[in-house]
Amino acid sequence: MKAALTSTMVKEQFSFARIPIIGSTGKIVNFAPNTDQKRYVIFDCHRDAPVGFGVAVNRTSMSYILKRRVGARVMKATIGDCRDVPLAQAREMAKVAWEVMRTTQKTPAEVRDIANEDFRVATMTVAECLAMYRKHLVERAKPAKDSSLRGLEQALKRIGRPEIDLDGRAVGDLITEKRILEAFDTLARGKRTLAAGTQRANPDSKAYDRPTVTTAEITFRWVSRAVGYCMDREKRIAANGGRAASLQVNPFQVLREEGRYRTREQLEAHYEATGARNPLQLRDGSLGRFLEALWDKRKVDNHRTACDYLLLTLLWGTRRGEAAPLRWRHRISREQASVCSWVDLKAGWVSFFDTKNGATHTLPLAPAARRILMLRGEASQESAAPWVFPARSGKAAQGHYLDSKAILQGLKASGGIEELRTHDLRRTFATVAEEMTSYAVVKRLLNHRDLRDVTGRYPRVDDARLLEELARVELAILQSVENVRIALLPPRLS
């Protein structure tokens, strides 16, 4: 049987005493007695579920399971007890289990056996180390973000390319280090390629003409961390078992020792040469041209959501994607509010959940931001959707607006701006704020935290001052275009 599983089904409707009857839409339409008194399985056809994931209903318990064919073998894995693991988490755990099956040709239980007294990193393949590290990232007390898991998965794909060919090699076979250096250099010299049937989003982009040094650095840092994690784990097990670890030094450290990773100075020079950082400026008029082009584009209904997202990203100085998943606070529960980003117009605050540094970042709503949000709230009154920036299509997997690359290309052309990325709006905010207020306030507005900055931990910016300073930054930005300032700021502030 297949059904689009929900938490209500799993927690309240499934029972050993009765078998659900499922309609063509994947929903339960009725129940029939379990006259045979046999265990049954309902596989999950929800779009977020991996193939083969489902719920096994037994006489005394219910468990999440995964059943997949890998080569000639059908593998099975128990993900967890339905009473202990939420459905969404079980789906993610099943994805991890499938990745383990696919890359190691073993079940997760068999892989766990590696952690016993026979656990030897030297005999594990690089892919097995990455799979074990991914499992750790998902199951640790604070799971890694989806973006981190995607980065690790991309690293695994790259080292599996024919010209790199590291994924299936045993770590112990790489101790001469030559193969690692050659693989890094091959990847670093490569060029970006397009998938079959696709074309460049920006035909004028020069990114496809540059060597992929950054890609090589990111990829091999993931690999080095994964091997290092497995080595640390083996050392603990080996010490407790009274034996020596199979490896004493991570062979991927050679990349750092031989200078393959660029220094901070080299990275800064690279950013300068490639124009990677391009904050808009008040003095050269680029900020004004961008705002004017954005405001004109916003008049088109199809572009209003995208333009409001970019405008608030600029006025808040948020990172790419931090504002996109915002929800209306009055449309979500208290429990949801503790684990997601939201806007509370009544209280006058916006909260960004689980940001890059792991902390929740809150800001008061200054007048222009509040005005934009009020207009969006009024336009969405007839909708029950929780999103501040809903996706154009109701079938979008994430539910909210996500990608601003296409509209930024148009705004660059309209505003006569040579280079502009979404993160440049954050740099623009920081550039303006630095002229308007103190270092402590800028640091608080940008949600930057550096434990080594002892002095920076002493000042505390209270809410009233934070709102006052944020309003000043807003005004400085919007003054570059008079009609935008008039539209968004009350007369007494403009």
DACOR-V489956 format. One line per field, one symbol per residue. ss: DSSP state (2 for helix, 1 for strand, 0 for the rest). A space follows every 10 residues. Layout:
ss=???
This chain:
ss=0110002222 2220100111 1100000111 1110000001 1111000000 0011111000 0111111111 0011111111 1000002222 2222222222 2222000222 2222200000 2220122222 2222222220 0000022222 2222222220 0000000001 2222000222 2222222220 0000000000 0000002220 0022222222 2222222222 2222222222 2000000000 2222222000 0002222222 2222000000 0000022222 2222222200 2222222222 2222220000 0000001122 2002222000 0111000011 1100000000 1111002222 2222222220 0000001001 0000000001 0000222222 2222200000 0222222222 2222220022 2222220000 0000222000 0022222222 2222222200 0222222200 0000
